Structures are given as C-alpha cells and as structure tokens.
Amino acid sequence: MDKSRVIDILKQIIAEDLDLNIGYDQVDDAASFLEDGLALDSISMAEFINLLERRFQIRILDEDLESATFQSLDNVAALVQKRLAESACEVGA
C-alpha cells in the first residue's frame, strides 16, 4: 500500500473514529499527535493504536511507541508500511 493511501486512511481514522471534533480536511499532515498538534492524551493514543492495528491488520510493538514515531502523519504512515511489509513477508514465508 502506498504512503498516500496510508495517510488517507490515517486521516479518516482521526476524523471519523477518534472523538477529537476535527474534520478530515482539518488534519494537517505535519501535525504531531502529541503536544502542539492533535494533542492526543494517553487514552486517545491507546485507542488510535488499537484502530491502526485493526484497520491495517498489523501489530504495533512496544519499540514503536517512541514519541518520534508520532511527530507526523508521515512518520506513522512509514511505521504502518513497515509493519504491513513485515506481515506480508510472514504470510509469504
């Protein structure tokens, strides 16, 4: 799955599945999930990670939970692509 499609799905999750009162078009590609950006609290972040795992059928590992990962949609999309590639390798093995 290409990065633009992953980012599109991430925006949908943020706009439609999280209770943030933010529309799809309002989700800034460069916005951090923490601090000054979307400012997700720990509960919202856990819900977001759960939604990622379900929507993409991937597993987010403890090592993925670094703040740098959640500094932008691009970083999260890169993580999703990495996990998708790993799960495809496991299926093909």
MMTF fields as JSON, N, C-alpha, C and O atoms, coordinates in Angstrom:
{
  "mmtfVersion": "1.0.0",
  "mmtfProducer": "UNKNOWN",
  "numBonds": 371,
  "numAtoms": 372,
  "numGroups": 93,
  "numChains": 1,
  "numModels": 1,
  "chainsPerModel": [1],
  "groupsPerChain": [93],
  "chainIdList": ["A"],
  "bondAtomList": [4, 2, 8, 6, 12, 10, 16, 14, 20, 18, 24, 22, 28, 26, 32, 30, 36, 34, 40, 38, 44, 42, 48, 46, 52, 50, 56, 54, 60, 58, 64, 62, 68, 66, 72, 70, 76, 74, 80, 78, 84, 82, 88, 86, 92, 90, 96, 94, 100, 98, 104, 102, 108, 106, 112, 110, 116, 114, 120, 118, 124, 122, 128, 126, 132, 130, 136, 134, 140, 138, 144, 142, 148, 146, 152, 150, 156, 154, 160, 158, 164, 162, 168, 166, 172, 170, 176, 174, 180, 178, 184, 182, 188, 186, 192, 190, 196, 194, 200, 198, 204, 202, 208, 206, 212, 210, 216, 214, 220, 218, 224, 222, 228, 226, 232, 230, 236, 234, 240, 238, 244, 242, 248, 246, 252, 250, 256, 254, 260, 258, 264, 262, 268, 266, 272, 270, 276, 274, 280, 278, 284, 282, 288, 286, 292, 290, 296, 294, 300, 298, 304, 302, 308, 306, 312, 310, 316, 314, 320, 318, 324, 322, 328, 326, 332, 330, 336, 334, 340, 338, 344, 342, 348, 346, 352, 350, 356, 354, 360, 358, 364, 362, 368, 366],
  "bondOrderList": [1, 1, 1, 1, 1, 1, 1, 1, 1, 1, 1, 1, 1, 1, 1, 1, 1, 1, 1, 1, 1, 1, 1, 1, 1, 1, 1, 1, 1, 1, 1, 1, 1, 1, 1, 1, 1, 1, 1, 1, 1, 1, 1, 1, 1, 1, 1, 1, 1, 1, 1, 1, 1, 1, 1, 1, 1, 1, 1, 1, 1, 1, 1, 1, 1, 1, 1, 1, 1, 1, 1, 1, 1, 1, 1, 1, 1, 1, 1, 1, 1, 1, 1, 1, 1, 1, 1, 1, 1, 1, 1, 1],
  "groupList": [{"groupName": "MET", "atomNameList": ["N", "CA", "C", "O"], "elementList": ["N", "C", "C", "O"], "formalChargeList": [0, 0, 0, 0], "bondAtomList": [1, 0, 2, 1, 3, 2], "bondOrderList": [1, 1, 2], "singleLetterCode": "M", "chemCompType": "L-PEPTIDE LINKING"}, {"groupName": "ASP", "atomNameList": ["N", "CA", "C", "O"], "elementList": ["N", "C", "C", "O"], "formalChargeList": [0, 0, 0, 0], "bondAtomList": [1, 0, 2, 1, 3, 2], "bondOrderList": [1, 1, 2], "singleLetterCode": "D", "chemCompType": "L-PEPTIDE LINKING"}, {"groupName": "LYS", "atomNameList": ["N", "CA", "C", "O"], "elementList": ["N", "C", "C", "O"], "formalChargeList": [0, 0, 0, 0], "bondAtomList": [1, 0, 2, 1, 3, 2], "bondOrderList": [1, 1, 2], "singleLetterCode": "K", "chemCompType": "L-PEPTIDE LINKING"}, {"groupName": "SER", "atomNameList": ["N", "CA", "C", "O"], "elementList": ["N", "C", "C", "O"], "formalChargeList": [0, 0, 0, 0], "bondAtomList": [1, 0, 2, 1, 3, 2], "bondOrderList": [1, 1, 2], "singleLetterCode": "S", "chemCompType": "L-PEPTIDE LINKING"}, {"groupName": "ARG", "atomNameList": ["N", "CA", "C", "O"], "elementList": ["N", "C", "C", "O"], "formalChargeList": [0, 0, 0, 0], "bondAtomList": [1, 0, 2, 1, 3, 2], "bondOrderList": [1, 1, 2], "singleLetterCode": "R", "chemCompType": "L-PEPTIDE LINKING"}, {"groupName": "VAL", "atomNameList": ["N", "CA", "C", "O"], "elementList": ["N", "C", "C", "O"], "formalChargeList": [0, 0, 0, 0], "bondAtomList": [1, 0, 2, 1, 3, 2], "bondOrderList": [1, 1, 2], "singleLetterCode": "V", "chemCompType": "L-PEPTIDE LINKING"}, {"groupName": "ILE", "atomNameList": ["N", "CA", "C", "O"], "elementList": ["N", "C", "C", "O"], "formalChargeList": [0, 0, 0, 0], "bondAtomList": [1, 0, 2, 1, 3, 2], "bondOrderList": [1, 1, 2], "singleLetterCode": "I", "chemCompType": "L-PEPTIDE LINKING"}, {"groupName": "LEU", "atomNameList": ["N", "CA", "C", "O"], "elementList": ["N", "C", "C", "O"], "formalChargeList": [0, 0, 0, 0], "bondAtomList": [1, 0, 2, 1, 3, 2], "bondOrderList": [1, 1, 2], "singleLetterCode": "L", "chemCompType": "L-PEPTIDE LINKING"}, {"groupName": "GLN", "atomNameList": ["N", "CA", "C", "O"], "elementList": ["N", "C", "C", "O"], "formalChargeList": [0, 0, 0, 0], "bondAtomList": [1, 0, 2, 1, 3, 2], "bondOrderList": [1, 1, 2], "singleLetterCode": "Q", "chemCompType": "L-PEPTIDE LINKING"}, {"groupName": "ALA", "atomNameList": ["N", "CA", "C", "O"], "elementList": ["N", "C", "C", "O"], "formalChargeList": [0, 0, 0, 0], "bondAtomList": [1, 0, 2, 1, 3, 2], "bondOrderList": [1, 1, 2], "singleLetterCode": "A", "chemCompType": "L-PEPTIDE LINKING"}, {"groupName": "GLU", "atomNameList": ["N", "CA", "C", "O"], "elementList": ["N", "C", "C", "O"], "formalChargeList": [0, 0, 0, 0], "bondAtomList": [1, 0, 2, 1, 3, 2], "bondOrderList": [1, 1, 2], "singleLetterCode": "E", "chemCompType": "L-PEPTIDE LINKING"}, {"groupName": "ASN", "atomNameList": ["N", "CA", "C", "O"], "elementList": ["N", "C", "C", "O"], "formalChargeList": [0, 0, 0, 0], "bondAtomList": [1, 0, 2, 1, 3, 2], "bondOrderList": [1, 1, 2], "singleLetterCode": "N", "chemCompType": "L-PEPTIDE LINKING"}, {"groupName": "GLY", "atomNameList": ["N", "CA", "C", "O"], "elementList": ["N", "C", "C", "O"], "formalChargeList": [0, 0, 0, 0], "bondAtomList": [1, 0, 2, 1, 3, 2], "bondOrderList": [1, 1, 2], "singleLetterCode": "G", "chemCompType": "PEPTIDE LINKING"}, {"groupName": "TYR", "atomNameList": ["N", "CA", "C", "O"], "elementList": ["N", "C", "C", "O"], "formalChargeList": [0, 0, 0, 0], "bondAtomList": [1, 0, 2, 1, 3, 2], "bondOrderList": [1, 1, 2], "singleLetterCode": "Y", "chemCompType": "L-PEPTIDE LINKING"}, {"groupName": "PHE", "atomNameList": ["N", "CA", "C", "O"], "elementList": ["N", "C", "C", "O"], "formalChargeList": [0, 0, 0, 0], "bondAtomList": [1, 0, 2, 1, 3, 2], "bondOrderList": [1, 1, 2], "singleLetterCode": "F", "chemCompType": "L-PEPTIDE LINKING"}, {"groupName": "THR", "atomNameList": ["N", "CA", "C", "O"], "elementList": ["N", "C", "C", "O"], "formalChargeList": [0, 0, 0, 0], "bondAtomList": [1, 0, 2, 1, 3, 2], "bondOrderList": [1, 1, 2], "singleLetterCode": "T", "chemCompType": "L-PEPTIDE LINKING"}, {"groupName": "CYS", "atomNameList": ["N", "CA", "C", "O"], "elementList": ["N", "C", "C", "O"], "formalChargeList": [0, 0, 0, 0], "bondAtomList": [1, 0, 2, 1, 3, 2], "bondOrderList": [1, 1, 2], "singleLetterCode": "C", "chemCompType": "L-PEPTIDE LINKING"}],
  "groupTypeList": [0, 1, 2, 3, 4, 5, 6, 1, 6, 7, 2, 8, 6, 6, 9, 10, 1, 7, 1, 7, 11, 6, 12, 13, 1, 8, 5, 1, 1, 9, 9, 3, 14, 7, 10, 1, 12, 7, 9, 7, 1, 3, 6, 3, 0, 9, 10, 14, 6, 11, 7, 7, 10, 4, 4, 14, 8, 6, 4, 6, 7, 1, 10, 1, 7, 10, 3, 9, 15, 14, 8, 3, 7, 1, 11, 5, 9, 9, 7, 5, 8, 2, 4, 7, 9, 10, 3, 9, 16, 10, 5, 12, 9],
  "groupIdList": [1, 2, 3, 4, 5, 6, 7, 8, 9, 10, 11, 12, 13, 14, 15, 16, 17, 18, 19, 20, 21, 22, 23, 24, 25, 26, 27, 28, 29, 30, 31, 32, 33, 34, 35, 36, 37, 38, 39, 40, 41, 42, 43, 44, 45, 46, 47, 48, 49, 50, 51, 52, 53, 54, 55, 56, 57, 58, 59, 60, 61, 62, 63, 64, 65, 66, 67, 68, 69, 70, 71, 72, 73, 74, 75, 76, 77, 78, 79, 80, 81, 82, 83, 84, 85, 86, 87, 88, 89, 90, 91, 92, 93],
  "secStructList": [7, 7, 2, 2, 2, 2, 2, 2, 2, 2, 2, 2, 0, 0, 0, 0, 0, 1, 1, 1, 7, 7, 7, 4, 4, 4, 7, 7, 6, 6, 7, 7, 1, 1, 6, 6, 6, 6, 7, 7, 7, 2, 2, 2, 2, 2, 2, 2, 2, 2, 2, 2, 2, 2, 2, 2, 6, 7, 7, 7, 7, 4, 4, 4, 7, 7, 4, 4, 4, 4, 1, 7, 2, 2, 2, 2, 2, 2, 2, 2, 2, 2, 2, 2, 2, 2, 2, 2, 2, 2, 2, 2, 7],
  "xCoordList": [0.85, 0.0, 0.899, 1.833, 0.608, 1.475, 1.194, 0.138, 2.175, 2.116, 0.931, 0.332, 0.577, -0.548, -1.855, -2.715, -2.007, -3.224, -3.227, -4.27, -2.083, -1.988, -2.337, -3.086, -1.797, -2.093, -3.575, -4.16, -4.187, -5.627, -6.416, -7.34, -6.059, -6.74, -6.482, -7.389, -5.257, -4.952, -5.825, -6.344, -5.99, -6.844, -8.292, -8.972, -8.759, -10.118, -10.276, -11.273, -9.305, -9.353, -9.427, -10.242, -8.582, -8.545, -9.867, -10.408, -10.383, -11.593, -12.866, -13.795, -12.916, -14.166, -14.224, -15.3, -13.093, -13.118, -12.681, -13.067, -11.885, -11.47, -12.39, -12.838, -12.669, -13.57, -12.781, -12.605, -12.308, -11.459, -12.14, -11.589, -13.332, -14.051, -13.199, -13.093, -12.602, -11.776, -12.167, -12.317, -12.33, -12.712, -11.519, -10.375, -11.801, -10.756, -9.847, -8.623, -10.449, -9.679, -8.899, -8.017, -9.215, -8.523, -7.294, -6.512, -7.128, -5.982, -4.753, -4.666, -3.818, -2.588, -1.571, -1.286, -1.033, -0.061, 1.158, 1.77, 1.507, 2.705, 2.408, 3.329, 1.138, 0.773, 1.25, 1.124, 1.787, 2.19, 0.946, -0.064, 1.032, -0.065, 0.002, -0.955, 1.122, 1.367, 1.469, 1.343, 1.69, 1.989, 1.092, -0.125, 1.705, 1.002, 0.083, -0.744, 0.206, -0.585, -1.974, -2.781, -2.241, -3.544, -3.704, -4.822, -2.603, -2.585, -3.409, -4.254, -3.151, -3.852, -3.393, -2.197, -4.354, -3.997, -3.718, -3.849, -3.342, -2.941, -4.079, -3.842, -5.298, -6.442, -6.698, -6.911, -6.68, -6.879, -5.76, -6.006, -4.538, -3.403, -3.562, -3.304, -3.98, -4.206, -5.317, -5.212, -6.373, -7.467, -6.979, -7.328, -6.176, -5.636, -4.78, -4.908, -3.926, -3.066, -3.911, -3.633, -4.933, -5.845, -6.531, -6.656, -6.975, -7.615, -6.64, -7.016, -5.391, -4.369, -4.209, -4.2, -4.084, -3.88, -5.062, -4.87, -6.263, -7.446, -7.613, -7.855, -7.484, -7.725, -6.702, -7.06, -5.443, -4.384, -3.997, -3.175, -4.575, -4.264, -2.761, -2.121, -2.233, -0.812, -0.693, -1.685, 0.517, 0.801, 1.782, 2.872, 1.396, 2.29, 3.037, 2.423, 4.358, 5.191, 5.543, 5.451, 5.943, 6.367, 7.482, 7.519, 8.379, 9.502, 9.038, 9.783, 7.814, 7.263, 6.71, 6.419, 6.567, 5.874, 6.784, 6.644, 7.701, 8.577, 7.86, 7.09, 8.111, 7.435, 7.775, 6.946, 8.971, 9.355, 8.436, 8.175, 7.949, 7.049, 5.779, 5.21, 5.334, 4.053, 4.209, 3.341, 5.323, 5.544, 4.837, 4.678, 4.412, 3.704, 2.96, 3.24, 2.007, 1.314, 2.298, 2.169, 3.274, 4.272, 5.029, 5.259, 5.411, 6.123, 5.238, 5.691, 3.976, 3.057, 2.813, 2.768, 2.657, 2.457, 3.655, 3.487, 4.859, 6.064, 6.067, 6.444, 5.65, 5.564, 4.541, 4.805, 3.379, 2.337, 2.864, 2.676, 3.516, 4.073, 5.101, 5.134, 5.928, 6.935, 6.26, 6.65, 5.258, 4.563, 3.784, 3.718, 3.195, 2.497, 3.471, 3.157, 4.641, 5.656, 6.109, 6.28, 6.302, 6.715, 5.641, 5.95, 4.38, 3.315, 3.151, 2.791, 3.409, 3.353, 4.461, 4.256, 5.63, 6.749, 6.423, 6.751, 5.773, 5.412, 4.393, 4.465, 3.437, 2.417, 3.042, 2.673, 3.994, 4.645, 5.686, 6.133, 6.075, 7.134, 6.651, 7.424],
  "yCoordList": [-1.168, 0.0, 1.236, 1.335, 2.178, 3.356, 4.326, 4.288, 5.191, 6.075, 7.031, 7.32, 7.528, 8.464, 7.792, 8.421, 6.516, 5.778, 5.559, 5.696, 5.223, 5.037, 6.344, 6.335, 7.469, 8.765, 9.089, 9.621, 8.778, 8.989, 8.209, 8.749, 6.96, 6.132, 6.668, 6.676, 7.115, 7.697, 8.919, 9.093, 9.77, 10.949, 10.546, 11.172, 9.501, 9.01, 8.536, 8.845, 7.795, 7.309, 8.486, 8.484, 9.487, 10.647, 11.408, 11.789, 11.628, 12.433, 11.693, 12.298, 10.392, 9.66, 8.767, 8.564, 8.236, 7.228, 7.738, 7.175, 8.792, 9.373, 10.54, 11.246, 10.744, 11.813, 13.111, 13.587, 13.674, 14.862, 16.112, 17.21, 15.946, 17.068, 17.783, 19.009, 17.001, 17.539, 16.828, 15.606, 17.598, 17.03, 16.53, 16.891, 15.697, 15.119, 16.206, 16.089, 17.263, 18.332, 19.181, 19.945, 19.056, 19.821, 19.097, 19.678, 17.845, 17.074, 17.483, 17.22, 18.12, 18.614, 17.472, 16.806, 17.259, 16.177, 16.3, 15.295, 17.524, 17.745, 17.815, 17.925, 17.751, 17.896, 16.703, 15.549, 17.007, 15.97, 15.389, 16.074, 14.142, 13.527, 13.942, 13.763, 14.487, 14.886, 16.405, 17.073, 16.938, 18.348, 19.305, 19.306, 20.132, 21.227, 20.791, 21.582, 19.579, 19.119, 18.668, 19.461, 17.398, 16.84, 16.686, 16.574, 16.681, 16.616, 15.446, 15.623, 14.259, 13.075, 12.765, 12.757, 12.512, 12.073, 10.573, 9.95, 10.001, 8.584, 7.657, 6.644, 7.988, 7.143, 7.234, 6.214, 8.44, 8.613, 7.951, 7.373, 8.033, 7.405, 5.884, 5.24, 5.31, 3.862, 3.457, 2.432, 4.255, 3.976, 4.076, 3.243, 5.094, 5.273, 4.071, 3.565, 3.622, 2.468, 1.222, 0.442, 1.036, -0.093, -0.022, -1.037, 1.165, 1.341, 1.056, 0.45, 1.491, 1.188, -0.318, -0.834, -1.002, -2.454, -3.152, -4.071, -2.728, -3.366, -3.015, -3.893, -1.734, -1.287, -1.87, -2.282, -1.905, -2.38, -3.834, -4.392, -4.448, -5.826, -6.002, -6.893, -5.11, -5.133, -5.155, -5.046, -5.294, -5.272, -4.133, -4.105, -3.197, -2.124, -2.636, -3.018, -2.638, -3.169, -2.078, -0.888, -2.496, -1.534, -0.63, 0.56, -1.193, -0.406, 0.684, 1.625, 0.562, 1.559, 2.78, 3.796, 2.687, 3.721, 4.863, 5.384, 5.245, 6.382, 7.654, 7.636, 8.744, 9.992, 10.429, 11.057, 10.113, 10.496, 9.86, 10.455, 8.664, 7.981, 8.781, 8.777, 9.463, 10.162, 11.671, 12.442, 12.091, 13.513, 14.0, 15.205, 13.07, 13.473, 12.278, 11.125, 12.581, 11.513, 10.72, 9.503, 11.406, 10.748, 9.676, 8.578, 9.993, 9.018, 7.823, 6.68, 8.087, 6.988, 6.147, 4.919, 6.805, 6.075, 5.183, 4.055, 5.683, 4.874, 3.642, 2.553, 3.816, 2.675, 1.658, 0.456, 2.139, 1.238, 0.474, -0.739, 1.168, 0.493, -0.564, -1.652, -0.244, -1.201, -2.446, -3.566, -2.26, -3.405, -4.196, -5.423, -3.51, -4.212, -5.073, -6.211, -4.534, -5.289, -6.511, -7.592, -6.336, -7.466, -8.541, -9.732, -8.125, -9.129, -9.832, -11.008, -9.128, -9.757, -10.788, -11.842, -10.491, -11.445, -12.693, -13.807, -12.501, -13.645, -14.528, -15.753, -13.918, -14.678, -15.436, -16.578, -14.798, -15.422, -16.459, -17.212, -16.511, -17.438, -18.853, -19.749],
  "zCoordList": [0.0, 0.0, 0.0, 0.796, -0.903, -0.976, 0.174, 0.806, 0.42, 1.585, 1.529, 2.565, 0.344, 0.255, 0.655, 1.272, 0.308, 0.712, 2.223, 2.864, 2.794, 4.245, 4.958, 5.934, 4.474, 5.096, 4.988, 5.931, 3.856, 3.687, 4.739, 5.347, 4.953, 5.952, 7.356, 8.188, 7.632, 8.943, 9.201, 10.303, 8.182, 8.33, 8.605, 9.418, 7.925, 8.164, 9.602, 10.253, 10.094, 11.475, 12.438, 13.361, 12.228, 13.122, 13.075, 14.113, 11.863, 11.7, 12.091, 12.626, 11.828, 11.993, 13.226, 13.787, 13.651, 14.71, 16.077, 17.102, 16.099, 17.379, 17.705, 16.801, 18.952, 19.385, 19.578, 20.699, 18.452, 18.518, 17.966, 18.049, 17.405, 16.793, 15.751, 15.746, 14.88, 13.8, 12.512, 12.489, 11.446, 10.167, 9.378, 9.656, 8.395, 7.545, 6.967, 7.022, 6.414, 5.777, 6.772, 6.379, 8.046, 9.079, 9.625, 10.377, 9.252, 9.741, 8.935, 7.735, 9.603, 8.98, 8.897, 9.893, 7.704, 7.504, 8.416, 8.779, 8.782, 9.598, 11.09, 11.9, 11.461, 12.875, 13.697, 13.286, 14.841, 15.789, 16.452, 16.614, 16.824, 17.571, 19.033, 19.787, 19.418, 20.793, 20.851, 19.825, 22.003, 22.248, 21.483, 21.665, 20.615, 19.952, 18.814, 18.361, 18.355, 17.22, 17.631, 18.117, 17.433, 17.789, 19.292, 19.794, 19.998, 21.467, 22.012, 22.89, 21.48, 21.976, 23.394, 23.686, 24.266, 25.615, 25.57, 24.516, 26.685, 26.698, 26.286, 25.628, 26.661, 26.291, 24.791, 24.137, 24.245, 22.804, 22.01, 20.952, 22.515, 21.832, 21.828, 20.811, 22.944, 23.007, 22.04, 21.367, 21.971, 21.045, 19.597, 18.761, 19.307, 17.961, 17.555, 16.44, 18.439, 18.154, 17.921, 17.01, 18.735, 18.559, 17.197, 16.512, 16.805, 15.499, 14.358, 13.356, 14.508, 13.499, 13.327, 12.21, 14.443, 14.4, 13.733, 12.937, 14.047, 13.464, 11.99, 11.161, 11.668, 10.294, 9.318, 8.214, 9.718, 8.826, 9.085, 8.357, 10.104, 10.488, 10.703, 10.145, 11.538, 11.898, 13.411, 14.131, 13.871, 15.311, 15.576, 15.006, 16.438, 16.859, 18.088, 19.084, 18.008, 19.082, 20.087, 19.786, 21.273, 22.298, 21.78, 22.092, 20.997, 20.468, 19.498, 19.224, 18.978, 18.056, 18.78, 18.151, 20.084, 20.845, 21.283, 22.389, 20.431, 20.694, 20.252, 19.292, 20.947, 20.586, 19.161, 18.502, 18.674, 17.311, 16.269, 15.224, 16.55, 15.626, 15.416, 14.324, 16.45, 16.401, 16.221, 16.629, 15.606, 15.341, 14.078, 13.883, 13.218, 11.997, 11.408, 11.739, 10.529, 9.814, 8.965, 8.825, 8.404, 7.569, 8.355, 7.848, 9.58, 10.419, 10.753, 10.707, 11.09, 11.41, 10.159, 10.234, 9.009, 7.756, 7.446, 6.985, 7.697, 7.474, 8.378, 7.946, 9.623, 10.542, 10.044, 10.045, 9.621, 9.113, 7.902, 7.805, 6.985, 5.81, 6.203, 5.626, 7.172, 7.65, 8.21, 7.877, 9.051, 9.651, 8.6, 8.679, 7.618, 6.538, 5.737, 5.388, 5.451, 4.701, 5.488, 4.924, 6.793, 7.632, 7.691, 7.656, 7.782, 7.853, 6.509, 6.472, 5.398, 4.079, 3.934, 3.331, 4.481, 4.446, 5.246, 4.837, 6.394, 7.233, 6.54, 6.639, 5.832, 5.122, 3.963, 3.687, 3.282, 2.135, 2.496, 1.632, 3.745, 4.165, 4.253, 4.593]
}
